[in-house]
Amino acid sequence: MPVQRRSFDSVIVGGGHNGLVAATLLSRAGRSVLVLERRDELGGAAVSARLFPGFDARVSRYSYLVSLFPSALLRSLGVSIELRARRIPTYPPVDLDPAWQALMARVGERLFGTFTEPLRSREEMRRRLGDEAAWEALFETPLAELIERTFDSDQTRGTVLTDAVIGTFAAADDPELRQNRCFLYHVVGGSWNVPVGGMGALSAALADAARHAGAELVTGSEVMAIATDGQRAEVTCADGLTYGARHVLAGVAPSVLATLLGERPTPVPGGTPEGAQLKINMLLSRLPRVPGAASEDAFNGTFHVNEGYEQLAEAYRQASVGEIPSLPPCEVYCHSLTDPTILSPELAARGVHTLTLFGLHMPARLFDKPAAKERAVAATLRSLNSVLAEPIEDLLLGFEALTPPELESELGMPGGHIFHRDLAWPFAESPEDVGRWGVETDHPNVWLCGAGARRGGGVSGIPGHNAARAVLAMR
Ligand SMILES: Cc1cc2nc3c(=O)[nH]c(=O)nc-3n(C[C@H](O)[C@H](O)[C@H](O)COP(=O)(O)OP(=O)(O)OC[C@H]3O[C@@H](n4cnc5c(N)ncnc54)[C@H](O)[C@@H]3O)c2cc1C
């Protein structure tokens, strides 16, 4: 039997950015807190890495842009990180009319503030939005209808749809509305900005805040089991150490938590979580040339590649029947244009740049076939090259591609799902959840504090905040 060494008020399983937020808030409230992280570094999917040997370039390896982290929460954590706006958000430029932009702004202004408050009912959120037509279009009807009614151009329709299918394998007219929920989380926080210093700088600041508040943060410590009687819990690690806890907060995905509890994961709509993206990180000797545009403009914001509405539909169709899309839609972004601090002065002076590519409609199911990764990467580079004036391969100094199964084994994200599971509506879907925090589990002292909580997903700190509030509200 392992020896029980120490007890804490709260043990947090997983040192992703959300676990760190929860750790800070609980420690500041006087609770004793231990964070156990399986990897050798903190931050989970919000980290930077010197990926390319011999080059001092710190790349945001997984996530790279921030929109959903409430500025009030950052301030209350004492974390000061500059979130820099991109000079040109989108290329090719699309014509989003003022009425559309005003609608998106209104959705954010009226609803985002509730994400860090107890859950409201669906009806209350509907009243709060105060726009019946917008509610119907965004919350009740497949997004395809709104997009097709509002925009004529295939390019504009596709660019708008990308916000609905980032990390979410769904068609525009999916009746389960997963695309609508994904879209909502992509517009509700406002613009997508660059964390100066990279995602690693954000997580490092969050870890500092947690340590400063008194939390103990342990890396290289994989949790293997959680046992609870609803009042007290025991957390057992791979090294055989066991910790006692009044509360356990799970920064890991809900299905990982279920396994640690020795339970079967609760069935979720859409079945097992499945990520749907190919992530490619590159270091280039210089920016690629682009027909008809200055490279500094084209790559300053999100550079959309074969993401027309019809192209997205075709890629979804192909991937649904198990084929790697023949012209994979993807988007590319150059971090070092907005934030040169991630490069050494010598690399910056040479004109070297980082490029990150997020490929859509590449579900995990495609990668159980032989050489699937090689074929997916080749098709994606072909797709990228189809809109460049020169082959990207000629400029590569460093290259890394990550499939959903690789994300699963590196980060513990089930099926490589970047939000731990499909995003949920940001309101209570049953009467008993009204007034709760969306972090509760079947066990009164076990809480979700990661992306898989209601109002989770993305780099937001919101589920970490909400779990801490739920714990502190317990008598
Ligand atoms: C490729 C990619 C690109 C993305 N791009 C963006 C973006 O630009 N903007 C954005 O907002 N979001 C983006 N996301 C999503 C976002 O990064 C995640 O939703 C978010 O970081 C999740 O944070 P978290 O703290 O909840 O969980 P995670 O970051 O998943 O952290 C969970 C932690 O738990 C640890 N863990 C797992 N199992 C155990 C165990 N048994 N014991 C101990 N520790 C364990 C893991 O190692 C990990 O560190 C992206 C994600 C990916 C993968």
The ligand as a MOL file (V3000), in Angstrom:
LIG
                    3D

  0  0  0     0  0            999 V3000
M  V30 BEGIN CTAB
M  V30 COUNTS 53 58 0 0 0
M  V30 BEGIN ATOM
M  V30 1 C -2.9950 22.8100 -31.6060 0
M  V30 2 C -3.8720 23.6330 -30.7290 0
M  V30 3 C -4.1470 24.9530 -31.0560 0
M  V30 4 C -4.9920 25.7150 -30.2670 0
M  V30 5 N -5.1610 27.0390 -30.5420 0
M  V30 6 C -5.8210 27.8140 -29.6630 0
M  V30 7 C -5.7600 29.2260 -29.7600 0
M  V30 8 O -5.0550 29.7910 -30.5990 0
M  V30 9 N -6.4690 29.9550 -28.8550 0
M  V30 10 C -7.2230 29.3700 -27.8530 0
M  V30 11 O -7.8790 30.0800 -27.0900 0
M  V30 12 N -7.2390 28.0140 -27.7190 0
M  V30 13 C -6.5370 27.2460 -28.5700 0
M  V30 14 N -6.4820 25.8960 -28.3720 0
M  V30 15 C -7.2640 25.2980 -27.2760 0
M  V30 16 C -6.6330 25.5680 -25.9130 0
M  V30 17 O -5.2410 25.5000 -26.0170 0
M  V30 18 C -7.1080 24.5660 -24.8730 0
M  V30 19 O -8.5060 24.4320 -24.9080 0
M  V30 20 C -6.6800 25.0170 -23.4770 0
M  V30 21 O -5.2940 25.3150 -23.4700 0
M  V30 22 C -7.0030 23.9770 -22.4570 0
M  V30 23 O -6.4410 24.3730 -21.2280 0
M  V30 24 P -6.6610 23.5030 -19.9170 0
M  V30 25 O -5.8270 24.1070 -18.8430 0
M  V30 26 O -8.1100 23.3820 -19.6450 0
M  V30 27 O -6.1670 22.0500 -20.2820 0
M  V30 28 P -4.7960 21.5280 -20.9170 0
M  V30 29 O -4.0240 22.6280 -21.5100 0
M  V30 30 O -5.1700 20.3640 -21.7540 0
M  V30 31 O -4.0060 21.0220 -19.6490 0
M  V30 32 C -4.3040 19.8020 -19.0140 0
M  V30 33 C -3.0430 19.3470 -18.3350 0
M  V30 34 O -3.3180 18.1210 -17.6420 0
M  V30 35 C -2.1680 17.3030 -17.7490 0
M  V30 36 N -2.5680 15.9260 -17.4760 0
M  V30 37 C -3.2860 15.0900 -18.2680 0
M  V30 38 N -3.4690 13.8950 -17.6580 0
M  V30 39 C -2.8460 13.9930 -16.4430 0
M  V30 40 C -2.6720 13.0980 -15.3540 0
M  V30 41 N -3.1930 11.8550 -15.3720 0
M  V30 42 N -1.9690 13.5240 -14.2600 0
M  V30 43 C -1.4350 14.7830 -14.2100 0
M  V30 44 N -1.5720 15.6600 -15.2380 0
M  V30 45 C -2.2760 15.2770 -16.3310 0
M  V30 46 C -1.6990 17.5350 -19.1610 0
M  V30 47 O -0.3470 17.1490 -19.3400 0
M  V30 48 C -1.9160 19.0410 -19.3130 0
M  V30 49 O -0.7770 19.7790 -18.9380 0
M  V30 50 C -5.5960 25.1340 -29.1260 0
M  V30 51 C -5.2910 23.8290 -28.7610 0
M  V30 52 C -4.4310 23.0790 -29.5410 0
M  V30 53 C -4.0890 21.6860 -29.1210 0
M  V30 END ATOM
M  V30 BEGIN BOND
M  V30 1 1 1 2
M  V30 2 1 2 3
M  V30 3 2 2 52
M  V30 4 2 3 4
M  V30 5 1 4 5
M  V30 6 1 4 50
M  V30 7 2 5 6
M  V30 8 1 6 7
M  V30 9 1 6 13
M  V30 10 2 7 8
M  V30 11 1 7 9
M  V30 12 1 9 10
M  V30 13 2 10 11
M  V30 14 1 10 12
M  V30 15 2 12 13
M  V30 16 1 13 14
M  V30 17 1 14 15
M  V30 18 1 14 50
M  V30 19 1 15 16
M  V30 20 1 16 17
M  V30 21 1 16 18
M  V30 22 1 18 19
M  V30 23 1 18 20
M  V30 24 1 20 21
M  V30 25 1 20 22
M  V30 26 1 22 23
M  V30 27 1 23 24
M  V30 28 2 24 25
M  V30 29 1 24 26
M  V30 30 1 24 27
M  V30 31 1 27 28
M  V30 32 2 28 29
M  V30 33 1 28 30
M  V30 34 1 28 31
M  V30 35 1 31 32
M  V30 36 1 32 33
M  V30 37 1 33 34
M  V30 38 1 33 48
M  V30 39 1 34 35
M  V30 40 1 35 36
M  V30 41 1 35 46
M  V30 42 1 36 37
M  V30 43 1 36 45
M  V30 44 2 37 38
M  V30 45 1 38 39
M  V30 46 1 39 40
M  V30 47 2 39 45
M  V30 48 1 40 41
M  V30 49 2 40 42
M  V30 50 1 42 43
M  V30 51 2 43 44
M  V30 52 1 44 45
M  V30 53 1 46 47
M  V30 54 1 46 48
M  V30 55 1 48 49
M  V30 56 2 50 51
M  V30 57 1 51 52
M  V30 58 1 52 53
M  V30 END BOND
M  V30 END CTAB
M  END
